[in-house]
Amino acid sequence: MYSMVINYIRQRIEISDEELEEGLRYSVFKKYTKGKYIIRIGEYCRFIGFINKGLMVTTTIDIHQPFSTSKKAIFPF
């Protein structure tokens, strides 16, 4: 379940199995189906996420310019 996250971390830092296990104890695995929102307008993002499969599309709305939006597709590593 966490193999891709573990590989990502180990590519960037040197960490013992015990330290990694301790850190992962605070993580939660969540699965989102197509079309589900991860965060909605007005909510604060208080997490770090890793995409194992698929892609995520973000939309930013500029409240100072009517009818102005931008979309970005974020692809997994």
C-alpha positions as CSV (number, residue, x, y, z in Angstrom):
1,M,0.0,0.0,0.0
2,Y,2.8,2.4,0.9
3,S,5.5,1.0,-1.3
4,M,5.6,3.9,-3.8
5,V,5.7,6.4,-0.9
6,I,8.5,4.5,0.8
7,N,10.5,4.4,-2.5
8,Y,10.0,8.1,-3.0
9,I,11.3,8.9,0.5
10,R,14.2,6.6,0.3
11,Q,15.4,8.1,-3.0
12,R,15.6,11.5,-1.2
13,I,16.9,10.8,2.3
14,E,18.6,8.1,4.3
15,I,16.2,6.8,6.9
16,S,16.1,3.7,9.1
17,D,13.2,1.2,8.9
18,E,12.2,2.2,12.5
19,E,12.1,5.9,11.7
20,L,10.1,5.3,8.5
21,E,7.6,3.0,10.3
22,E,7.2,5.7,13.0
23,G,6.4,8.4,10.4
24,L,4.0,6.2,8.4
25,R,2.1,5.5,11.6
26,Y,0.6,9.0,11.3
27,S,-0.4,8.5,7.6
28,V,-3.8,7.5,6.3
29,F,-4.4,5.6,3.0
30,K,-7.3,7.1,1.1
31,K,-8.7,6.1,-2.3
32,Y,-10.6,8.6,-4.4
33,T,-12.8,7.5,-7.3
34,K,-13.1,9.5,-10.5
35,G,-15.0,12.8,-10.1
36,K,-14.5,13.0,-6.3
37,Y,-13.2,16.2,-4.7
38,I,-10.1,16.0,-2.4
39,I,-10.6,19.6,-1.2
40,R,-13.4,22.1,-1.8
41,I,-13.6,25.9,-2.1
42,G,-13.0,27.5,1.3
43,E,-11.2,24.5,2.8
44,Y,-7.6,24.6,3.8
45,C,-5.2,21.9,2.6
46,R,-3.7,20.3,5.7
47,F,-2.1,17.3,4.2
48,I,0.5,16.0,1.8
49,G,-0.7,13.6,-0.8
50,F,0.9,11.0,-3.1
51,I,-0.8,9.8,-6.3
52,N,-0.1,6.1,-7.0
53,K,-2.2,5.7,-10.1
54,G,-4.2,8.1,-12.3
55,L,-4.0,11.9,-12.4
56,M,-5.4,14.9,-10.6
57,V,-6.9,18.0,-12.1
58,T,-6.7,21.2,-10.1
59,T,-8.9,24.2,-10.9
60,T,-8.2,27.8,-9.6
61,I,-10.9,30.4,-9.7
62,D,-9.9,34.1,-9.7
63,I,-12.6,35.9,-7.8
64,H,-11.4,39.3,-8.9
65,Q,-12.0,38.5,-12.6
66,P,-15.4,37.2,-13.6
67,F,-15.5,34.0,-15.7
68,S,-11.7,33.4,-15.1
69,T,-10.5,29.9,-14.3
70,S,-7.4,27.9,-14.9
71,K,-7.0,24.1,-14.9
72,K,-3.8,22.1,-14.5
73,A,-3.4,18.4,-14.8
74,I,-0.9,16.9,-12.4
75,F,0.6,13.6,-13.4
76,P,2.1,11.1,-11.0
77,F,5.9,10.5,-10.9
